[in-house]
């Protein structure tokens, strides 16, 4: 009988610990100093084919079936973390838009500040300045919703100094001006 109580008590404490840990991300994202940057999920290859057009997904590198599944899994995982409402912004590239939509937080808005500069590395500084301004502006108006930005590895690398894999995320703590103060890398959940 005593062992049964100990096991039940241990299980209860474990559950409380998991719930407390799960809500840490949600609490941070509800505050006005955190943003979640996410690289689009798996889109096999590197860059885009020559002559691609942003208004024609058939000309771009797109999510694979595995990438589509990964995006849905990430969205479900975020909800398990307690993220129930989010403002989601995305790059215009189809692989980012599809990732953002498959997170399943409702409407998704294309934001030029999240556009890739992979083919135009000379735009890195300008694009990162625009990203900081976007973050600063959106954190002021998002209320207690999470702010999720779906973009490309070059954008995240230039902003946070971290080259992340497809579907990985960076939970960034930022200043009022959108400047990165610290971050935590969050690997894509399987």
BELBELKA-V764710 format. One record per run of one state. SS is the DSSP state (alpha for helix, beta for strand, coil for the rest). FROM is the first residue (numbers start at 0). TO is the last residue. Records with the same first field share a line. If there is no record, write none. Layout:
BEGIN
SS->FROM-TO ; FROM-TO
END
This chain:
BEGIN
coil->0-0 ; 30-32 ; 39-51 ; 53-54 ; 59-63 ; 80-84 ; 90-92 ; 102-106 ; 110-110 ; 114-119 ; 141-144 ; 151-151 ; 160-167 ; 174-178 ; 186-189
alpha->1-29 ; 56-58 ; 64-79 ; 93-101 ; 111-113 ; 120-140 ; 152-159
beta->33-38 ; 52-52 ; 55-55 ; 85-89 ; 107-109 ; 145-150 ; 168-173 ; 179-185
END
